[in-house]
Amino acid sequence: MKALLLKEFYTMKNSIILSAVLTAGIMTVFLTLLGTVGARNGDIAVFLFGSTFLIITIISSVMITGTFQNDEKSGWMQYALATPVSRKQYLNSKYLFQLIAGLTGSICSACFLILCYLITGSFNAGVLLWVLFWIAMGTAISMIIGIWYISLMTKYTYAKASGIVIAIFMSLFFLLTALAVITYGVLIPVADDHKDMLILINFIVRGLIILIPIAFLTSTGILFYKSYRWIAQKEI
């Protein structure tokens, strides 16, 4: 497994360095801006952190796709399976690499959050709880997105799997945006004078907030399970 992880690292070495430099540059700009304006507001720190957290999470989530692209172009999987490496080990290395990438990105985000609060002079013990929360959250988000990419790439080509994932996540984003606009921009103002309708809308919104993540996590779990079957049947 160590050899497989080293292979993934060396395959993505240039991308990792580029991503690290890009992330460090963004963090430096944000921290300089925060220090220059002399902000003393924790809300600004959270805003800046949130922006960078999203960037780092996305970068760490999609980095794994490069290893599949390289494997597909070079025919590395055919070579690997001619050695004692099994298909399951090959797939495990992808998931483990994704976990390491997500955890590393989340730790970097957590360090950035601490720096933001230190610069704004609003650091306290409670911030450490946020740090732990965001490390767990960032790693989880990165793994979820990674599972979608990795699982679909065990069944389809790199190009097709990437297209499916992008289409699904973009559709989900626009769907949630449309629901928010319709609910808070149209339905609630219209139903403002009707208490029963407001209660119904509130109930539906709360239901969606619970059901959508459950459905998404269930789908992710199914894809994770299916990926081991797909990799076993994949033609190489």
C-alpha positions in Angstrom: 0.0 0.0 0.0 2.9 2.4 0.8 4.3 1.9 -2.7 0.9 2.6 -4.3 0.5 5.8 -2.2 4.0 6.9 -3.2 3.1 6.3 -6.8 0.0 8.6 -6.4 2.1 11.2 -4.7 4.8 11.3 -7.4 2.2 11.3 -10.1 0.5 14.3 -8.6 3.7 16.0 -7.3 3.6 18.9 -9.7 -0.1 19.5 -9.1 0.4 19.3 -5.4 3.2 21.9 -5.5 1.1 24.2 -7.7 -2.0 23.8 -5.5 0.1 24.5 -2.4 1.6 27.7 -3.9 -1.8 28.8 -5.1 -3.4 28.2 -1.7 -0.5 29.9 0.1 -0.8 32.9 -2.2 -4.6 33.2 -1.6 -4.0 32.9 2.2 -1.3 35.5 2.1 -3.5 38.0 0.2 -6.4 37.4 2.6 -4.2 37.7 5.8 -2.5 40.8 4.4 -5.9 42.4 3.7 -7.1 41.5 7.1 -4.0 43.0 8.8 -3.9 46.1 6.6 -7.5 47.2 7.2 -6.9 46.7 10.9 -10.0 44.6 11.3 -10.9 43.7 14.8 -14.0 41.7 14.0 -14.2 37.9 14.2 -17.0 37.9 11.6 -14.5 39.1 9.0 -12.2 36.3 10.0 -14.9 33.7 9.5 -15.8 35.2 6.1 -12.2 35.1 4.8 -11.8 31.6 6.3 -15.0 30.4 4.6 -13.8 31.6 1.2 -10.4 29.9 1.5 -11.9 26.8 3.1 -14.1 26.3 0.1 -11.2 26.7 -2.3 -9.0 24.2 -0.4 -11.7 21.7 -0.1 -12.5 21.7 -3.8 -8.8 21.5 -4.7 -8.2 18.5 -2.3 -11.4 16.8 -3.6 -10.7 16.9 -7.3 -6.9 16.2 -7.1 -7.5 12.4 -7.2 -8.9 12.8 -10.7 -5.4 13.5 -12.0 -4.2 10.1 -10.9 -7.0 8.3 -12.9 -6.3 10.4 -15.9 -2.6 9.5 -15.8 -3.4 5.8 -15.2 -5.7 5.8 -18.1 -3.3 7.4 -20.5 -0.2 5.4 -19.5 -2.0 2.0 -19.1 -0.6 1.8 -15.6 -3.4 -0.4 -14.3 -2.6 -3.1 -16.8 1.0 -3.0 -15.6 0.0 -3.0 -11.9 -2.3 -6.0 -12.2 0.5 -8.0 -13.7 2.2 -7.6 -10.3 1.0 -8.9 -6.9 -1.1 -5.7 -6.6 -4.9 -6.6 -6.6 -7.7 -4.5 -7.9 -9.0 -4.0 -4.4 -5.6 -2.7 -3.3 -5.5 -0.4 -6.3 -8.8 1.1 -5.3 -8.0 1.2 -1.6 -4.9 3.3 -2.5 -7.1 5.8 -4.3 -9.5 6.2 -1.3 -6.6 6.4 1.2 -4.8 9.1 -1.0 -8.1 11.0 -1.1 -8.4 10.8 2.7 -4.8 12.1 3.2 -5.4 14.9 0.7 -8.7 15.9 2.4 -7.2 15.8 5.9 -4.1 17.8 4.8 -6.3 20.5 3.2 -8.5 20.7 6.3 -5.6 21.1 8.6 -4.2 23.9 6.4 -7.7 25.5 6.6 -7.7 25.2 10.3 -4.3 26.8 10.6 -5.6 29.7 8.5 -8.7 30.1 10.7 -6.5 30.4 13.8 -4.3 33.0 12.0 -7.4 35.0 11.1 -8.7 35.1 14.6 -5.2 36.0 16.0 -4.9 38.9 13.6 -8.4 40.2 14.4 -7.6 39.8 18.1 -10.7 37.7 18.7 -9.0 34.3 19.4 -10.4 32.4 22.4 -10.7 28.8 23.5 -14.0 28.4 21.6 -12.1 28.8 18.3 -10.4 25.5 19.0 -13.7 23.8 18.8 -14.4 25.4 15.4 -10.9 24.2 14.3 -11.8 20.6 15.2 -15.2 21.0 13.6 -13.8 22.3 10.3 -11.1 19.7 10.2 -13.7 17.0 10.4 -16.1 18.8 8.0 -13.4 19.5 5.4 -12.2 15.9 5.5 -15.8 14.6 5.2 -16.7 16.9 2.3 -13.5 16.1 0.4 -14.1 12.3 0.9 -17.7 12.5 -0.2 -16.7 14.4 -3.4 -13.8 12.0 -3.8 -15.9 8.9 -3.5 -18.2 10.2 -6.3 -15.2 10.7 -8.6 -13.3 7.5 -7.7 -16.4 5.2 -7.8 -17.6 6.5 -11.2 -14.1 6.3 -12.6 -14.0 2.6 -11.8 -17.0 2.2 -14.1 -16.5 4.8 -16.8 -13.6 6.6 -18.5 -12.0 9.7 -16.9 -13.8 12.1 -19.2 -17.2 10.5 -18.8 -17.0 10.1 -15.0 -15.8 13.8 -14.6 -18.7 15.0 -16.8 -21.2 13.0 -14.7 -19.9 14.3 -11.4 -19.8 17.9 -12.6 -23.3 17.7 -14.0 -24.7 16.2 -10.8 -23.1 18.7 -8.4 -23.9 21.7 -10.7 -27.5 20.5 -11.0 -27.8 20.1 -7.2 -26.3 23.6 -6.6 -28.8 25.2 -9.0 -31.7 23.1 -7.6 -31.0 24.3 -4.1 -30.5 27.9 -5.3 -33.8 27.8 -7.1 -35.6 26.3 -4.1 -34.2 29.0 -1.9 -35.2 31.8 -4.3 -38.7 30.4 -4.8 -39.2 29.8 -1.1 -37.9 33.0 0.4 -38.5 35.3 -2.5 -41.9 34.2 -3.6 -43.8 31.8 -1.3 -43.0 33.3 2.1 -43.9 36.9 1.0 -47.2 35.7 -0.6 -48.0 33.6 2.5 -47.1 36.3 5.0 -50.7 36.8 6.0 -51.5 33.1 6.1 -50.1 31.5 9.2 -51.0 27.9 8.2 -49.3 28.3 4.9 -46.2 29.7 6.6 -46.1 26.7 8.9 -46.5 24.3 5.9 -43.6 26.0 4.1 -41.4 25.9 7.2 -42.2 22.2 7.6 -41.3 21.5 3.9 -38.1 23.5 4.1 -37.0 21.7 7.3 -37.9 18.4 5.7 -35.7 19.1 2.6 -32.8 20.2 4.8 -32.9 16.8 6.5 -33.9 14.6 3.5 -31.5 16.0 0.9 -28.3 15.3 2.9 -29.6 11.9 3.9 -30.3 11.0 0.3 -26.9 12.3 -0.8 -25.0 10.5 1.9 -26.9 7.3 1.1 -26.1 7.6 -2.6 -22.4 8.2 -1.6 -22.4 5.0 0.5 -24.0 3.0 -2.4 -21.4 4.3 -4.8 -18.6 3.4 -2.4 -19.9 -0.2 -2.1 -20.5 -0.5 -5.9 -17.0 0.8 -6.7 -15.4 -2.5 -5.5 -17.7 -4.5 -7.8 -17.1 -2.2 -10.7 -13.3 -2.3 -10.3 -13.5 -6.1 -10.2 -15.4 -6.2 -13.5 -13.5 -3.3 -15.2 -11.9 -4.1 -18.6 -8.3 -3.1 -18.8 
